Amino acid sequence: MSEKRVEVPLIETDIVAHVSRVGGVLVHQVNNRRAAGRGLAAQIARQWPEWYAAFRIHPPHPTPPQLGHAWLMEMVPPSIHCAHGVWVASLYAQDGYGTDRIYTDLGLLRASLRSLVVILGRYGATPPPIFVPYNMGCGLGGEEWENVLPILYSEIPFPWTICALP
């Protein structure tokens, strides 16, 4: 019996600008070394310096961030202008960083997505809109999108959208 796959929309937009405008959860992958100087993490740090300040100490030193877990941080509370608020979901699926090898661990990605689903489940049957960057875990993480995408499909039970740069 084949698994039924839900169609996930792909929109061409800057994910940070889009989520800032419409609200929802921006999901991205991070490393466990508290480095966010490049890629989408750097863009998030520029948009929301408070995320970067918290990321640098989450969890408090000397405990390293727990690989395979998700961390959800509210950036903008829900309001009349943004019903869902703005959230950043950081998936700890990368041990270290660099460009010399594949740093994305698919097992950790799966585990961190499961952790995120538990966290989002606290918001009821329908969490805020979820936005995932195209090629998450692929650029600086070094993985291939065709390996990442099936994990996203299998682990995110809520409606979600892929955002690709135009």
Backbone hydrogen bonds, N-H to C=O, Kabsch-Sander energy under -0.5 kcal/mol:
donor,donor_aa,acceptor,acceptor_aa,energy
6,V,4,K,-0.5
11,I,162,I,-2.8
13,T,11,I,-0.9
13,T,164,A,-2.0
15,I,13,T,-0.7
18,H,14,D,-2.8
19,V,15,I,-2.7
20,S,16,V,-2.1
21,R,17,A,-1.7
22,V,18,H,-2.9
23,G,19,V,-2.2
24,G,85,G,-2.9
25,V,129,P,-3.6
26,L,24,G,-0.6
26,L,87,W,-2.8
27,V,25,V,-0.7
27,V,131,F,-2.9
28,H,89,A,-2.5
30,V,91,L,-3.0
32,N,94,Q,-1.5
34,R,31,N,-0.6
42,A,38,R,-1.1
43,Q,39,G,-1.6
44,I,40,L,-2.8
45,A,41,A,-2.4
46,R,42,A,-1.9
47,Q,43,Q,-2.2
48,W,44,I,-3.2
51,W,48,W,-1.7
52,Y,48,W,-1.3
53,A,49,P,-2.5
54,A,50,E,-1.9
55,F,51,W,-3.2
56,R,52,Y,-2.3
57,I,53,A,-0.5
57,I,54,A,-1.1
58,H,54,A,-0.7
58,H,55,F,-0.8
63,T,60,P,-1.2
67,L,65,P,-0.7
68,G,92,Y,-3.6
69,H,66,Q,-1.4
71,W,90,S,-2.1
73,M,71,W,-0.5
73,M,88,V,-2.5
75,M,86,V,-3.4
76,V,86,V,-1.7
79,S,82,C,-1.9
85,G,82,C,-0.9
86,V,76,V,-2.3
87,W,24,G,-2.7
88,V,73,M,-2.5
89,A,26,L,-3.0
89,A,87,W,-0.5
90,S,71,W,-3.1
90,S,88,V,-0.6
91,L,28,H,-2.9
91,L,89,A,-0.6
92,Y,69,H,-2.6
92,Y,90,S,-0.6
93,A,30,V,-1.0
93,A,91,L,-1.8
94,Q,30,V,-0.9
95,D,103,Y,-0.9
96,G,94,Q,-1.0
103,Y,101,R,-0.6
103,Y,141,G,-2.8
104,T,141,G,-2.2
105,D,93,A,-2.6
106,L,104,T,-0.6
109,L,105,D,-2.5
110,R,106,L,-2.3
111,A,107,G,-2.3
112,S,108,L,-2.8
113,L,109,L,-2.2
114,R,110,R,-2.1
115,S,111,A,-2.1
116,L,112,S,-2.2
117,V,113,L,-2.4
118,V,114,R,-1.8
119,I,115,S,-2.1
120,L,116,L,-3.2
121,G,117,V,-1.9
122,R,118,V,-0.6
122,R,119,I,-1.3
123,Y,120,L,-2.1
124,G,121,G,-1.5
130,I,159,P,-0.6
131,F,25,V,-3.1
132,V,161,T,-2.9
134,Y,163,C,-2.9
136,M,133,P,-1.5
138,C,135,N,-2.4
139,G,135,N,-1.0
142,G,138,C,-1.2
143,E,137,G,-2.1
147,N,144,E,-1.8
148,V,144,E,-1.4
149,L,145,W,-3.0
151,I,148,V,-0.8
152,L,148,V,-1.8
153,Y,149,L,-2.5
154,S,150,P,-2.1
155,E,151,I,-1.9
156,I,152,L,-2.0
161,T,130,I,-2.1
162,I,9,P,-2.9
163,C,132,V,-2.6
164,A,11,I,-2.7
164,A,162,I,-0.5
